Amino acid sequence: MNLGKQFKEGVITNNPVLVQLLGMCSTLAITTNIPNGLGMGVSVLIILTASNVAISAIRKIVPNKIRIAMYIVVIAGFVTCVDLLLQAFVPSIAASLGVFIPLIVVNCIILGRAESFASKNSILASAWDGICQGIGYTLVLLAMCAVRELFGAGTLAGIQVLPKSYQPAGVLTLPVGGFLVLGCLIAAMQWALSKSKKKEESK
Amino acid sequence: MEFKTLLAISLGAILANNFIFSQFLGICPFMGVSKKIDTATGMGAAVTFVMGLASAFTWLANKFLLTPFHLEYMQTVTFILVIAALVQFVEMFLQKSMPSLYTALGIYLPLITTNCAVLGVALLNIQNNYNFIESVIYGITGGLGFLLAIVLFASIRERLAFADSPKAFEGFPIALITAGLMALGFMGFSGLRVF
């Protein structure tokens, strides 16, 4: 098991959003301010790790034909737990994330990791994979939130950062902004990856 | 009032609150299956069909199974099971009675299970307190909105494939930017009021 390599894959070279292009819906929809992004990122991190562990634990007894249905039920169970916990302890975040918390069930990152990693690897490796991919996802959410909140409202996590005279570009907090910011982020990622590849080749 | 409410729901779901451009539901298939107009149309039609059916069945399940036994917290689990079973059923039905449509849709049919627009519409119906007819209408028109968006997007993308875009933006990023501009266009509909 290679902890460092898995971590690097989850956060950079095989980032779930920027490279695997999974989990677009939530990435675009809820990244309007930092508390939202953090709440969503941590929820997905917890659910991803828990479901990876559970699916890895049952991987040998699940019949191949109905595995997807079983995975979805396992994931839905964890999502319901997290949903209820959020409603109980941080109702403000639960309210602003709304329907996107139950929709984590159909977030392709979780099913994708279950199918491509947890169903083939040991429990510990799957848990670490869940944590790494979850961190990669959370970092992208936070980056999106920071850009959209800073330029769309002039604040960061609700605190005024840019001078009051700054005219906020409100369009960034609208749906349009989500598409544009994510497009530019992925473009930056492709550029950086191709550059580091060239560097390795010239060595 | 009936007709007016239904009209308002439909116009809202297709244009003003389009599932893709303003609610961000169903982005994955929207991005994944929009390289060609034919497949995009097939996918859109299949999603519309499943969304209508799913709205009906999840509404019934919620009303007659979950609410009487106070099991509302099981909504997510129940709904996703209903949808998975429904998609499986539609798949078997199409295979038997309309094999040509079945082969045309191919792999996209089972993928509808994990389309967040379908689960989303089921949850939104309950959240908005729609009655049975309103739910079904919302499901179908939401699907039509998805169909409209994905067909428009696919036709732009077919041309985009030949465009000379910057190296880093090639493929997915430029598609996202295009979708962003389309979302900007759809924002124009938000002024639409039926009442």
HADDOCK unambig.tbl for C-alpha pairs under 7 A between the chains (distance, minus, plus):
assign (segid A and resid 24 and name CA) (segid B and resid 27 and name CA) 6.16 0.50 0.50
assign (segid A and resid 24 and name CA) (segid B and resid 28 and name CA) 6.25 0.50 0.50
assign (segid A and resid 25 and name CA) (segid B and resid 24 and name CA) 5.40 0.50 0.50
assign (segid A and resid 25 and name CA) (segid B and resid 25 and name CA) 5.91 0.50 0.50
assign (segid A and resid 25 and name CA) (segid B and resid 26 and name CA) 6.70 0.50 0.50
assign (segid A and resid 25 and name CA) (segid B and resid 27 and name CA) 5.40 0.50 0.50
assign (segid A and resid 25 and name CA) (segid B and resid 28 and name CA) 7.00 0.50 0.50
assign (segid A and resid 28 and name CA) (segid B and resid 24 and name CA) 6.78 0.50 0.50
assign (segid A and resid 29 and name CA) (segid B and resid 24 and name CA) 5.68 0.50 0.50
assign (segid A and resid 73 and name CA) (segid B and resid 77 and name CA) 6.59 0.50 0.50
assign (segid A and resid 76 and name CA) (segid B and resid 76 and name CA) 6.55 0.50 0.50
assign (segid A and resid 76 and name CA) (segid B and resid 77 and name CA) 5.30 0.50 0.50
assign (segid A and resid 77 and name CA) (segid B and resid 77 and name CA) 6.67 0.50 0.50
assign (segid A and resid 80 and name CA) (segid B and resid 76 and name CA) 6.87 0.50 0.50
assign (segid A and resid 102 and name CA) (segid B and resid 76 and name CA) 6.10 0.50 0.50
assign (segid A and resid 103 and name CA) (segid B and resid 116 and name CA) 6.47 0.50 0.50
assign (segid A and resid 103 and name CA) (segid B and resid 120 and name CA) 6.80 0.50 0.50
assign (segid A and resid 106 and name CA) (segid B and resid 114 and name CA) 5.00 0.50 0.50
assign (segid A and resid 106 and name CA) (segid B and resid 115 and name CA) 6.74 0.50 0.50
assign (segid A and resid 106 and name CA) (segid B and resid 116 and name CA) 5.85 0.50 0.50
assign (segid A and resid 175 and name CA) (segid B and resid 21 and name CA) 6.76 0.50 0.50
assign (segid A and resid 175 and name CA) (segid B and resid 22 and name CA) 5.87 0.50 0.50
assign (segid A and resid 175 and name CA) (segid B and resid 183 and name CA) 6.91 0.50 0.50
assign (segid A and resid 176 and name CA) (segid B and resid 180 and name CA) 4.71 0.50 0.50
assign (segid A and resid 176 and name CA) (segid B and resid 181 and name CA) 6.83 0.50 0.50
assign (segid A and resid 176 and name CA) (segid B and resid 183 and name CA) 5.51 0.50 0.50
assign (segid A and resid 176 and name CA) (segid B and resid 184 and name CA) 5.71 0.50 0.50
assign (segid A and resid 179 and name CA) (segid B and resid 176 and name CA) 5.52 0.50 0.50
assign (segid A and resid 179 and name CA) (segid B and resid 177 and name CA) 5.99 0.50 0.50
assign (segid A and resid 179 and name CA) (segid B and resid 179 and name CA) 6.58 0.50 0.50
assign (segid A and resid 179 and name CA) (segid B and resid 180 and name CA) 4.71 0.50 0.50
assign (segid A and resid 180 and name CA) (segid B and resid 176 and name CA) 6.63 0.50 0.50
assign (segid A and resid 180 and name CA) (segid B and resid 177 and name CA) 5.05 0.50 0.50
assign (segid A and resid 180 and name CA) (segid B and resid 180 and name CA) 5.60 0.50 0.50
assign (segid A and resid 183 and name CA) (segid B and resid 173 and name CA) 4.25 0.50 0.50
assign (segid A and resid 183 and name CA) (segid B and resid 174 and name CA) 6.59 0.50 0.50
assign (segid A and resid 183 and name CA) (segid B and resid 176 and name CA) 5.10 0.50 0.50
assign (segid A and resid 183 and name CA) (segid B and resid 177 and name CA) 5.61 0.50 0.50
assign (segid A and resid 184 and name CA) (segid B and resid 173 and name CA) 6.53 0.50 0.50
assign (segid A and resid 186 and name CA) (segid B and resid 173 and name CA) 5.89 0.50 0.50
assign (segid A and resid 187 and name CA) (segid B and resid 168 and name CA) 5.03 0.50 0.50
assign (segid A and resid 187 and name CA) (segid B and resid 169 and name CA) 4.96 0.50 0.50
assign (segid A and resid 187 and name CA) (segid B and resid 173 and name CA) 5.54 0.50 0.50
assign (segid A and resid 188 and name CA) (segid B and resid 168 and name CA) 6.85 0.50 0.50
assign (segid A and resid 190 and name CA) (segid B and resid 168 and name CA) 5.63 0.50 0.50
assign (segid A and resid 191 and name CA) (segid B and resid 168 and name CA) 4.99 0.50 0.50
